[in-house]
């Protein structure tokens, strides 16, 4: 949800300043005239009174005009958003959404350990330990917040619904200790990382004795929350970390300990539970992978469940899993490593500020005064499991020493057998069948995971030895039942991007091992496919994955001065590559490319050969006339000719949470809503049901559920009269400490892309356009709005970070994009033509509009730069640097193109499916018109009265002249 911060307030005040000054000047002038025109300067009482009256009437009219200009100018967007009709979800939609949310979470919950078949619980009574049991994690903070409009099911209620009885005395201990969860907020200084947990010493002997009498089953809940605007602390004792220890006798964390490991109080609590109970289930409730190595130190911990943020009804599913009503079928979306400090990205994640960029200093709401920062994506393509598996295959690591639960891992209450059929490779298509049989005694679902291992030449194109290429989830199979699923993919899905030699996608000749696996590390069966000759996708007749033009290097300038991790020599450069940055100085060559508002020269980007487009024509074309028409239909030119500069500027500059109305062409105001797992109208306060987090979706490995969720988003949007959805977000889980992990899907680009594209496709079927975000390389929260220069090589950009966005366009049919705060190399993502024009539109064939992330200016977000480079609209509600200032032919052409993109998306939204919509005049405009009418009558009446009195005094003065005594 949108959170008000001081920068927003100051922006609003700044935009109103000229009008407030004008009002002040009018008042001062009226007062000056009143006191200046007194009986010493003007002897005639009638004239003096008339001047007084006229001065205040002029001031009144001027103030009304100034206020009206404020309302119709800088405040218009805020007022439009705040006064729209509050449409609510129908009861049917609420019920259906709640059921779907529970179903999604039931397939997201992932069983990581289950010794001695400890789960499902044998007893209907269970002791639930851990403060988080009374205050679990439903989503994330910021844009991931849950709506207060609907009831939320907590863990204990979910267990009760499943027929389990929990120990109420234990629960009371926790609620008495603390009832609210500390807030990890968006705004600087509001983050409170405190982890409330009752110290072991506060569990009385009688409480533990009663608990043992109540049940021999114990469940321990450990929770972690993340949020927009802050990454999770990697050192809990670092300066600026706000944390309150649970005891005065010890610290919860010592220097160097991090947020994703047990606190001292949590460990003491687990010690207490395991000393008193032999059957313990640990539930980790959070989106970020957690250090779970400790579970092997306690033989009493028989079972481990990962329950990612569950949304408003998802904890009902957790109760069913514990009770055995639901058989868990989730798979990990990320790799669980034993020590998160060993992540290859760890030393290059966080805050790194340049020491030679002070001339580019700016101010933003998150960090105040700031200079450009940087982040080196040193790992290249070796993100997540692609590093761990490849390093293991190269003999560079002892896999089991580092990895506890692999990517794609998950257990079940039953057992399955998978048999791989013959692989065919014909006409560029690889396909084979997999027969899955339930060999256990409980019904359940299984996941078929297909990977490929490409031929690799030492020192050649970088390649991971394990790459997810396709997956399918079975239906629920009864004991003994089988299902055959087909795995099929194109051979160019196995291509690598060669940024050094071919500067294109390349499928190298050789043997490709195709395998089905239970996870990224464990092979069930494999076959070999031979590619007889190398295929380079470098011609218009032979592009990669249906690209409309050949994909070639576009991000050479984003490589920077970085040493990238290489597989060559069994990762011989590992220590050098993963080391923390040694220099905080941007090189002169890179600095020469860096731009923000201070040095972006508009005139130098103008083309003297550009001709001024037609504006303000009277062609009579309405936007509804273009619904369903091709993007290049000639009628678009007639419509665009009708737009004036001011209309285009309003459409472009004021696109925060919706796009503005243009009455002359029948363009109505459209509302766009925020929320990765819901729809939240930040102005009216109306929200939808909150679904499980995106990480939960990835853990389902179920495409159909992702599609159903997209369809439900579409239905909820129609109920709420919302046209666009600020989601799904598909940045990569590059590092476990990213604060926004809950909002993103996975460490893997393909899994992320499948989930995102299915959600987008589902919403599109309902006529709702989704803003895939944050485009691109916006994979951490620290310094995200501080001119963060992300340096990455072209291969990793294309293979890892752009992969889900590409799939969302090509497979999902994305109609809108939200660009990112960060820089790609030395260029702001929202002003990067290589990203937004060449790759997005030219290569992938995207048709729709690109919107910035929340627009606060911040010294580098610049409307003029944005529209010239493919960013069409500004997510702005206040007047900063979002308006277009240049009126050259080049600028107006860019405005026209941006307007085309915005209007094309609007015309094909569900609001125009039945022709031009009828809309009521906004309430505030009606009120303003009423004030105008009243003011006009009042002014005319007062003017008449003033003149009448003046004439009366004048007539009286001719009969009896006024004297000084009078």
ROFI-964772 format. One line per 2 residues: for each residue x, y, z of C-alpha. Coordinates in steps of 0.1 Angstrom, whole numbers, plus 5000, padded with zeros to 4 digits. Example, Ala and Ser with C-alpha at 12.3 -4.5 7.8 and 13.67 -1.06 7.14 Angstrom:
# residues 2
5123/4955/5078 | 5137/4989/5071 .
This chain:
# residues 966
5000/5000/5000 | 5010/5036/4994 .
5026/5051/5025 | 5027/5089/5030 .
5062/5102/5036 | 5075/5137/5041 .
5089/5139/5005 | 5054/5133/4991 .
5041/5161/5014 | 5069/5184/5004 .
5063/5177/4967 | 5026/5185/4971 .
5034/5217/4989 | 5060/5226/4963 .
5036/5222/4935 | 5010/5244/4952 .
5035/5271/4961 | 5029/5294/4931 .
4992/5293/4937 | 4995/5299/4974 .
5018/5328/4967 | 4993/5343/4943 .
4966/5339/4970 | 4988/5356/4995 .
4996/5384/4972 | 4960/5390/4965 .
4952/5392/5002 | 4981/5415/5009 .
4971/5438/4980 | 4935/5439/4992 .
4946/5448/5027 | 4970/5474/5013 .
4942/5490/4993 | 4919/5489/5022 .
4944/5506/5045 | 4960/5527/5018 .
4927/5542/5004 | 4916/5559/5036 .
4900/5592/5044 | 4933/5610/5042 .
4940/5600/5007 | 4905/5598/4993 .
4881/5624/5008 | 4851/5611/4990 .
4834/5585/5012 | 4816/5569/4982 .
4847/5565/4962 | 4867/5552/4992 .
4840/5526/5000 | 4837/5516/4963 .
4874/5510/4960 | 4874/5490/4992 .
4845/5468/4979 | 4861/5464/4944 .
4895/5454/4958 | 4880/5426/4979 .
4858/5415/4951 | 4888/5413/4928 .
4907/5394/4956 | 4878/5370/4960 .
4876/5363/4923 | 4914/5359/4921 .
4915/5335/4950 | 4887/5314/4935 .
4906/5313/4902 | 4939/5303/4920 .
4922/5276/4941 | 4905/5263/4909 .
4938/5262/4891 | 4952/5242/4921 .
4924/5218/4919 | 4924/5213/4882 .
4962/5214/4881 | 4986/5199/4907 .
4958/5184/4929 | 4937/5170/4901 .
4952/5135/4901 | 4950/5132/4939 .
4914/5144/4939 | 4903/5122/4910 .
4918/5091/4928 | 4904/5100/4962 .
4868/5107/4950 | 4861/5079/4927 .
4832/5057/4935 | 4841/5030/4961 .
4832/4998/4943 | 4834/4967/4965 .
4838/4930/4957 | 4807/4910/4954 .
4799/4883/4980 | 4804/4856/4953 .
4838/4870/4943 | 4849/4871/4980 .
4839/4835/4986 | 4855/4822/4954 .
4886/4842/4960 | 4889/4829/4996 .
4886/4793/4984 | 4912/4797/4956 .
4936/4814/4980 | 4934/4784/5004 .
4939/4760/4975 | 4970/4778/4963 .
4985/4778/4998 | 4977/4741/5002 .
5000/4734/4972 | 5026/4759/4983 .
5034/4744/5017 | 5065/4724/5013 .
5075/4694/5034 | 5113/4695/5040 .
5116/4667/5065 | 5094/4640/5079 .
5113/4613/5099 | 5093/4584/5112 .
5062/4597/5093 | 5057/4622/5121 .
5033/4641/5099 | 5003/4642/5097 .
4999/4647/5134 | 4987/4615/5152 .
4969/4635/5179 | 4941/4659/5175 .
4956/4679/5204 | 4988/4698/5198 .
5010/4723/5217 | 5019/4752/5195 .
5051/4771/5206 | 5065/4803/5193 .
5053/4839/5194 | 5047/4838/5157 .
5019/4813/5162 | 4998/4842/5174 .
5011/4867/5148 | 5021/4849/5116 .
5033/4864/5083 | 5005/4868/5058 .
5024/4888/5031 | 5049/4916/5032 .
5049/4952/5043 | 5045/4982/5019 .
5028/4971/4987 | 5023/4935/5000 .
5000/4945/5029 | 4967/4927/5035 .
4934/4945/5031 | 4916/4953/5063 .
4882/4949/5046 | 4882/4911/5050 .
4887/4887/5078 | 4921/4871/5081 .
4927/4835/5092 | 4956/4830/5115 .
4976/4798/5122 | 4957/4788/5153 .
4923/4794/5136 | 4934/4774/5106 .
4944/4745/5129 | 4910/4747/5146 .
4892/4746/5113 | 4911/4714/5105 .
4898/4698/5137 | 4929/4703/5158 .
4928/4716/5193 | 4957/4738/5204 .
4969/4746/5239 | 4952/4779/5248 .
4975/4785/5278 | 5005/4786/5256 .
4988/4810/5231 | 4978/4833/5260 .
5015/4834/5271 | 5024/4848/5236 .
4995/4873/5233 | 5001/4886/5268 .
5038/4891/5259 | 5031/4912/5228 .
5000/4915/5206 | 5014/4934/5176 .
5042/4927/5152 | 5070/4953/5149 .
5068/4972/5116 | 5093/4968/5089 .
5083/5000/5071 | 5090/5016/5038 .
5102/5049/5052 | 5136/5056/5065 .
5139/5052/5102 | 5107/5032/5107 .
5121/4997/5104 | 5119/4978/5137 .
5136/4944/5133 | 5126/4932/5168 .
5116/4895/5169 | 5093/4891/5199 .
5098/4858/5215 | 5091/4847/5251 .
5124/4839/5269 | 5126/4803/5280 .
5128/4814/5317 | 5092/4827/5315 .
5078/4793/5308 | 5067/4781/5342 .
5072/4745/5353 | 5034/4741/5356 .
5029/4755/5320 | 5053/4729/5306 .
5039/4701/5328 | 5004/4710/5317 .
5015/4711/5280 | 5030/4676/5283 .
4997/4664/5298 | 4978/4682/5271 .
4996/4664/5242 | 5028/4647/5233 .
5028/4666/5200 | 5046/4699/5197 .
5047/4724/5168 | 5072/4752/5168 .
5066/4783/5147 | 5095/4805/5135 .
5085/4836/5114 | 5103/4862/5094 .
5088/4892/5076 | 5102/4914/5048 .
5090/4946/5033 | 5093/4971/5006 .
5120/4997/5011 | 5145/4977/5033 .
5166/4946/5029 | 5170/4922/5058 .
5199/4929/5081 | 5230/4909/5076 .
5244/4921/5109 | 5219/4926/5137 .
5243/4946/5157 | 5252/4970/5129 .
5248/5007/5133 | 5212/5019/5125 .
5195/4985/5132 | 5166/4990/5155 .
5161/4960/5177 | 5149/4954/5212 .
5162/4923/5230 | 5138/4900/5246 .
5158/4898/5278 | 5181/4921/5298 .
5203/4891/5306 | 5216/4884/5271 .
5215/4897/5235 | 5194/4880/5210 .
5221/4885/5184 | 5258/4890/5187 .
5279/4910/5163 | 5279/4895/5128 .
5247/4874/5133 | 5219/4880/5108 .
5181/4882/5106 | 5177/4848/5088 .
5191/4827/5116 | 5177/4818/5150 .
5179/4844/5177 | 5192/4834/5212 .
5156/4835/5225 | 5143/4813/5197 .
5171/4788/5202 | 5164/4787/5239 .
5128/4781/5232 | 5136/4752/5208 .
5160/4738/5235 | 5131/4739/5259 .
5106/4722/5236 | 5130/4694/5225 .
5139/4686/5261 | 5103/4680/5269 .
5088/4666/5236 | 5101/4638/5214 .
5078/4645/5184 | 5084/4681/5173 .
5073/4697/5140 | 5091/4729/5130 .
5072/4753/5107 | 5091/4782/5091 .
5067/4809/5080 | 5085/4834/5058 .
5094/4841/5022 | 5132/4844/5025 .
5151/4811/5028 | 5162/4806/5064 .
5192/4788/5079 | 5177/4755/5090 .
5208/4735/5096 | 5200/4735/5133 .
5172/4710/5128 | 5197/4682/5123 .
5211/4690/5158 | 5178/4680/5174 .
5166/4644/5167 | 5133/4654/5184 .
5126/4676/5154 | 5110/4650/5132 .
5093/4672/5107 | 5100/4705/5090 .
5075/4725/5069 | 5081/4757/5049 .
5049/4778/5049 | 5056/4809/5028 .
5033/4840/5035 | 4998/4826/5032 .
4976/4856/5025 | 4943/4861/5042 .
4929/4826/5041 | 4959/4804/5034 .
4966/4793/5070 | 4935/4772/5067 .
4956/4751/5043 | 4983/4747/5069 .
4959/4733/5094 | 4948/4707/5068 .
4984/4697/5060 | 4991/4692/5097 .
4959/4672/5102 | 4965/4651/5070 .
4934/4663/5051 | 4958/4678/5025 .
4989/4660/5013 | 5017/4686/5008 .
5029/4689/4973 | 5050/4721/4974 .
5086/4723/4961 | 5113/4748/4970 .
5115/4779/4948 | 5150/4786/4961 .
5180/4768/4974 | 5182/4765/5012 .
5219/4768/5021 | 5233/4760/5055 .
5252/4793/5058 | 5237/4823/5040 .
5270/4841/5043 | 5284/4816/5017 .
5261/4829/4990 | 5284/4839/4961 .
5264/4872/4960 | 5268/4880/4997 .
5298/4904/4995 | 5282/4922/4966 .
5248/4928/4981 | 5239/4958/5002 .
5250/4995/5002 | 5280/5006/4981 .
5283/5044/4975 | 5306/5060/4950 .
5332/5083/4964 | 5337/5105/4933 .
5301/5114/4923 | 5292/5142/4947 .
5284/5165/4919 | 5254/5142/4912 .
5240/5145/4947 | 5202/5143/4950 .
5175/5139/4976 | 5150/5111/4979 .
5124/5100/5004 | 5141/5068/5015 .
5176/5080/5021 | 5175/5118/5021 .
5205/5134/5005 | 5224/5108/4985 .
5250/5102/4959 | 5250/5075/4933 .
5255/5039/4945 | 5264/5007/4928 .
5259/4970/4928 | 5281/4944/4910 .
5263/4913/4898 | 5296/4895/4900 .
5280/4860/4898 | 5270/4863/4861 .
5247/4835/4852 | 5256/4814/4883 .
5226/4825/4904 | 5211/4802/4930 .
5212/4765/4922 | 5230/4772/4889 .
5261/4780/4910 | 5257/4753/4936 .
5251/4725/4911 | 5277/4736/4886 .
5303/4741/4913 | 5296/4706/4926 .
5299/4691/4892 | 5332/4709/4887 .
5345/4696/4920 | 5348/4731/4934 .
5326/4725/4965 | 5314/4697/4987 .
5277/4701/4979 | 5263/4686/5011 .
5285/4709/5031 | 5268/4740/5016 .
5233/4729/5005 | 5206/4716/5028 .
5175/4716/5006 | 5180/4719/4969 .
5160/4740/4945 | 5128/4721/4935 .
5129/4699/4966 | 5098/4687/4985 .
5085/4656/5002 | 5050/4640/5004 .
5030/4619/5027 | 5030/4593/4999 .
5056/4581/4974 | 5058/4584/4936 .
5076/4567/4908 | 5084/4586/4876 .
5093/4568/4843 | 5108/4587/4815 .
5098/4577/4780 | 5118/4580/4747 .
5130/4615/4738 | 5123/4628/4703 .
5140/4657/4687 | 5123/4668/4656 .
5120/4702/4638 | 5136/4720/4667 .
5112/4704/4693 | 5123/4682/4722 .
5096/4661/4737 | 5090/4630/4758 .
5064/4615/4782 | 5068/4609/4819 .
5045/4584/4836 | 5040/4592/4873 .
5026/4566/4896 | 5015/4570/4932 .
5032/4540/4949 | 5022/4550/4984 .
4990/4547/5004 | 4977/4583/5003 .
4964/4604/4975 | 4987/4632/4964 .
5002/4653/4937 | 5037/4651/4922 .
5059/4675/4901 | 5078/4665/4870 .
5109/4686/4868 | 5129/4686/4835 .
5165/4699/4833 | 5192/4700/4807 .
5229/4699/4809 | 5246/4715/4778 .
5280/4707/4763 | 5306/4730/4779 .
5340/4740/4766 | 5364/4752/4793 .
5368/4789/4788 | 5340/4791/4763 .
5304/4804/4767 | 5295/4803/4804 .
5270/4775/4810 | 5253/4760/4841 .
5254/4722/4842 | 5218/4721/4856 .
5191/4742/4840 | 5153/4739/4846 .
5137/4738/4811 | 5101/4726/4817 .
5079/4713/4845 | 5044/4699/4850 .
5023/4691/4880 | 5001/4661/4881 .
4965/4659/4892 | 4958/4643/4925 .
4966/4607/4921 | 4950/4580/4943 .
4972/4552/4956 | 4982/4531/4927 .
4970/4556/4901 | 4992/4568/4872 .
4992/4598/4850 | 5013/4605/4819 .
5024/4640/4813 | 5042/4654/4782 .
5073/4675/4785 | 5079/4696/4754 .
5102/4725/4747 | 5121/4741/4718 .
5157/4734/4713 | 5165/4772/4714 .
5154/4771/4750 | 5187/4754/4756 .
5207/4781/4738 | 5232/4804/4756 .
5238/4840/4750 | 5273/4846/4737 .
5280/4883/4744 | 5317/4881/4735 .
5321/4864/4701 | 5288/4859/4682 .
5270/4886/4702 | 5238/4866/4697 .
5220/4836/4710 | 5239/4803/4702 .
5229/4767/4705 | 5263/4749/4704 .
5266/4715/4688 | 5271/4685/4710 .
5252/4662/4734 | 5226/4677/4757 .
5217/4656/4787 | 5179/4658/4793 .
5168/4646/4827 | 5139/4643/4850 .
5148/4651/4886 | 5132/4652/4920 .
5151/4684/4926 | 5180/4703/4910 .
5205/4678/4925 | 5188/4644/4923 .
5184/4628/4889 | 5157/4602/4884 .
5164/4594/4847 | 5182/4610/4818 .
5185/4607/4780 | 5208/4624/4755 .
5198/4647/4726 | 5225/4655/4700 .
5225/4689/4683 | 5245/4681/4651 .
5257/4716/4643 | 5259/4749/4660 .
5230/4772/4654 | 5236/4810/4658 .
5204/4830/4659 | 5217/4860/4640 .
5195/4866/4610 | 5160/4878/4605 .
5150/4844/4592 | 5165/4827/4622 .
5158/4846/4655 | 5158/4832/4690 .
5125/4823/4706 | 5104/4841/4680 .
5122/4875/4684 | 5109/4900/4659 .
5144/4912/4652 | 5177/4896/4659 .
5188/4899/4695 | 5223/4913/4697 .
5244/4931/4724 | 5225/4960/4739 .
5241/4962/4773 | 5278/4963/4768 .
5278/4996/4787 | 5263/4978/4817 .
5292/4955/4821 | 5313/4980/4840 .
5347/4974/4855 | 5337/4941/4871 .
5353/4906/4873 | 5326/4881/4867 .
5325/4846/4881 | 5335/4820/4855 .
5333/4783/4853 | 5367/4781/4836 .
5393/4761/4854 | 5367/4747/4878 .
5358/4782/4890 | 5394/4792/4893 .
5385/4829/4897 | 5360/4823/4925 .
5378/4842/4953 | 5386/4871/4931 .
5352/4874/4916 | 5331/4872/4947 .
5353/4895/4968 | 5337/4927/4981 .
5343/4958/4959 | 5379/4971/4963 .
5372/5004/4947 | 5343/5028/4953 .
5354/5051/4925 | 5336/5052/4892 .
5360/5051/4863 | 5362/5082/4840 .
5349/5063/4811 | 5318/5051/4830 .
5313/5085/4846 | 5312/5101/4812 .
5281/5080/4804 | 5263/5087/4837 .
5233/5110/4836 | 5208/5125/4859 .
5187/5156/4857 | 5218/5178/4864 .
5236/5169/4832 | 5209/5155/4809 .
5210/5179/4780 | 5176/5179/4762 .
5187/5200/4733 | 5215/5176/4724 .
5189/5148/4720 | 5167/5168/4695 .
5167/5159/4659 | 5166/5189/4636 .
5150/5168/4608 | 5119/5160/4630 .
5087/5176/4618 | 5062/5189/4643 .
5032/5166/4645 | 4996/5178/4641 .
4979/5187/4673 | 4944/5198/4682 .
4927/5186/4650 | 4889/5182/4648 .
4887/5147/4633 | 4858/5134/4654 .
4875/5101/4662 | 4867/5086/4697 .
4890/5062/4716 | 4862/5036/4716 .
4865/5036/4678 | 4900/5020/4682 .
4890/4992/4705 | 4901/4959/4690 .
4920/4977/4661 | 4956/4969/4653 .
4983/4990/4669 | 4992/5003/4635 .
4957/5009/4622 | 4957/5042/4602 .
4928/5055/4623 | 4952/5059/4652 .
4969/5088/4634 | 4936/5106/4631 .
4929/5102/4668 | 4964/5112/4679 .
4962/5143/4657 | 4933/5155/4679 .
4954/5156/4710 | 4968/5189/4723 .
5002/5194/4740 | 4985/5199/4773 .
4963/5168/4769 | 4993/5146/4761 .
5013/5161/4790 | 4985/5154/4815 .
4982/5118/4802 | 5019/5112/4805 .
5028/5132/4836 | 4998/5123/4859 .
4995/5085/4856 | 4998/5077/4893 .
4973/5049/4901 | 4954/5054/4868 .
4954/5074/4836 | 4937/5107/4831 .
4905/5115/4812 | 4905/5133/4779 .
4870/5143/4773 | 4874/5154/4737 .
4883/5119/4725 | 4861/5099/4750 .
4890/5088/4771 | 4877/5082/4806 .
4898/5081/4838 | 4910/5046/4844 .
4921/5033/4878 | 4951/5011/4884 .
4956/4993/4917 | 4987/4982/4936 .
4995/4949/4953 | 5015/4918/4943 .
4989/4895/4958 | 4958/4916/4958 .
4943/4948/4945 | 4946/4978/4968 .
4932/5012/4960 | 4955/5034/4980 .
4931/5064/4978 | 4897/5050/4985 .
4909/5023/5009 | 4891/4996/4991 .
4910/4964/4988 | 4905/4928/4976 .
4912/4895/4993 | 4949/4891/4999 .
4963/4860/4982 | 4995/4840/4992 .
5028/4857/4983 | 5044/4853/4950 .
5070/4830/4966 | 5041/4808/4976 .
5029/4806/4940 | 5064/4795/4929 .
5064/4768/4955 | 5032/4753/4941 .
5049/4746/4907 | 5014/4747/4894 .
5008/4767/4862 | 4970/4762/4864 .
4967/4778/4898 | 4988/4808/4886 .
4964/4812/4857 | 4933/4809/4879 .
4948/4836/4902 | 4952/4859/4872 .
4916/4853/4862 | 4905/4860/4898 .
4925/4892/4898 | 4907/4901/4866 .
4873/4894/4882 | 4881/4913/4914 .
4893/4942/4892 | 4860/4943/4874 .
4841/4943/4907 | 4862/4972/4919 .
4862/4990/4885 | 4899/4987/4882 .
4916/4985/4848 | 4952/4978/4856 .
4972/4959/4882 | 5006/4969/4894 .
5019/4933/4893 | 5032/4907/4890 .
5067/4915/4901 | 5093/4891/4888 .
5127/4902/4899 | 5151/4875/4909 .
5158/4861/4943 | 5195/4870/4938 .
5202/4870/4975 | 5182/4857/5004 .
5183/4890/5023 | 5163/4909/4997 .
5134/4926/5016 | 5110/4921/4987 .
5115/4884/4983 | 5079/4878/4991 .
5068/4898/4961 | 5091/4880/4937 .
5089/4843/4927 | 5122/4825/4927 .
5159/4824/4921 | 5151/4808/4887 .
5141/4828/4857 | 5120/4801/4840 .
5100/4792/4871 | 5094/4830/4877 .
5085/4835/4841 | 5060/4807/4840 .
5042/4819/4871 | 5042/4855/4860 .
5031/4849/4824 | 5002/4827/4836 .
4990/4853/4860 | 4992/4880/4833 .
4974/4858/4808 | 4946/4851/4832 .
4941/4887/4841 | 4942/4896/4804 .
4913/4872/4796 | 4892/4894/4819 .
4904/4926/4801 | 4927/4937/4828 .
4962/4948/4819 | 4991/4938/4842 .
5022/4960/4848 | 5050/4934/4849 .
5076/4949/4872 | 5103/4961/4881 .
5119/4963/4847 | 5148/4954/4853 .
5176/4943/4876 | 5158/4958/4906 .
5167/4928/4928 | 5174/4945/4962 .
5158/4973/4982 | 5189/4990/4996 .
5196/5022/4976 | 5169/5012/4951 .
5158/5049/4947 | 5193/5063/4950 .
5206/5062/4915 | 5217/5026/4920 .
5240/5016/4891 | 5236/4978/4886 .
5265/4964/4867 | 5259/4930/4850 .
5272/4913/4819 | 5249/4909/4789 .
5247/4871/4792 | 5233/4872/4828 .
5210/4901/4819 | 5194/4881/4791 .
5195/4846/4805 | 5186/4853/4841 .
5171/4888/4848 | 5151/4895/4817 .
5139/4859/4812 | 5106/4862/4832 .
5098/4896/4816 | 5104/4881/4781 .
5081/4852/4788 | 5055/4876/4802 .
5054/4895/4769 | 5057/4865/4746 .
5036/4839/4765 | 5015/4861/4788 .
5007/4889/4764 | 5016/4917/4789 .
5000/4950/4781 | 5019/4972/4805 .
5052/4975/4822 | 5065/4992/4853 .
5101/5003/4848 | 5125/5003/4878 .
5141/5029/4900 | 5176/5016/4895 .
5201/5023/4867 | 5211/4996/4842 .
5248/5005/4840 | 5250/5042/4840 .
5215/5049/4826 | 5183/5051/4846 .
5161/5021/4837 | 5131/5044/4830 .
5152/5063/4805 | 5171/5034/4789 .
5162/5030/4752 | 5182/4997/4749 .
5159/4982/4775 | 5126/4998/4767 .
5128/5003/4730 | 5152/4978/4714 .
5147/4948/4737 | 5111/4952/4749 .
5095/4965/4718 | 5117/4957/4688 .
5129/4923/4699 | 5100/4910/4719 .
5072/4928/4701 | 5056/4944/4732 .
5026/4966/4725 | 5014/4987/4754 .
5027/5013/4777 | 5056/5016/4802 .
5051/5034/4835 | 5077/5044/4860 .
5079/5032/4895 | 5067/5057/4920 .
5078/5090/4907 | 5093/5114/4931 .
5119/5130/4909 | 5148/5123/4932 .
5171/5142/4909 | 5171/5116/4882 .
5135/5106/4873 | 5128/5129/4844 .
5097/5130/4822 | 5115/5145/4793 .
5142/5118/4793 | 5117/5091/4799 .
5094/5096/4769 | 5124/5099/4745 .
5136/5065/4755 | 5104/5044/4757 .
5090/5052/4791 | 5055/5065/4784 .
5040/5075/4817 | 5049/5087/4852 .
5035/5071/4883 | 5031/5105/4898 .
5004/5121/4919 | 5023/5154/4926 .
5041/5179/4904 | 5078/5173/4903 .
5099/5165/4872 | 5072/5144/4856 .
5058/5171/4833 | 5071/5176/4798 .
5089/5209/4794 | 5104/5207/4759 .
5081/5217/4731 | 5104/5208/4702 .
5093/5186/4673 | 5114/5158/4688 .
5097/5161/4721 | 5062/5163/4707 .
5068/5133/4685 | 5078/5114/4717 .
5047/5126/4735 | 5026/5114/4706 .
5042/5080/4707 | 5038/5077/4744 .
5001/5088/4742 | 4996/5061/4715 .
5010/5034/4738 | 4989/5045/4768 .
4957/5049/4747 | 4962/5016/4730 .
4963/4998/4763 | 4933/5018/4776 .
4912/5011/4745 | 4917/4974/4749 .
4909/4972/4786 | 4876/4958/4798 .
4862/4993/4804 | 4859/4997/4766 .
4846/4963/4757 | 4810/4976/4752 .
4819/5009/4735 | 4825/5042/4751 .
4818/5041/4789 | 4794/5065/4806 .
4811/5081/4836 | 4799/5106/4861 .
4816/5139/4867 | 4840/5136/4897 .
4825/5147/4929 | 4852/5174/4935 .
4846/5189/4901 | 4808/5191/4907 .
4816/5208/4940 | 4840/5232/4923 .
4814/5241/4896 | 4789/5247/4923 .
4813/5270/4941 | 4819/5288/4908 .
4781/5293/4904 | 4777/5305/4940 .
4807/5328/4936 | 4794/5343/4904 .
4760/5350/4919 | 4777/5364/4950 .
4801/5386/4931 | 4774/5400/4908 .
4752/5406/4938 | 4779/5423/4958 .
4790/5443/4928 | 4754/5455/4922 .
4752/5464/4959 | 4785/5482/4959 .
4776/5503/4929 | 4741/5510/4943 .
4756/5522/4975 | 4782/5543/4957 .
4755/5559/4936 | 4734/5566/4967 .
4764/5582/4985 | 4772/5602/4954 .
4736/5615/4952 | 4736/5623/4989 .
4769/5641/4986 | 4754/5665/4960 .
4727/5675/4985 | 4750/5677/5016 .
4787/5676/5010 | 4807/5655/5034 .
4830/5674/5058 | 4860/5663/5078 .
4839/5661/5109 | 4818/5635/5092 .
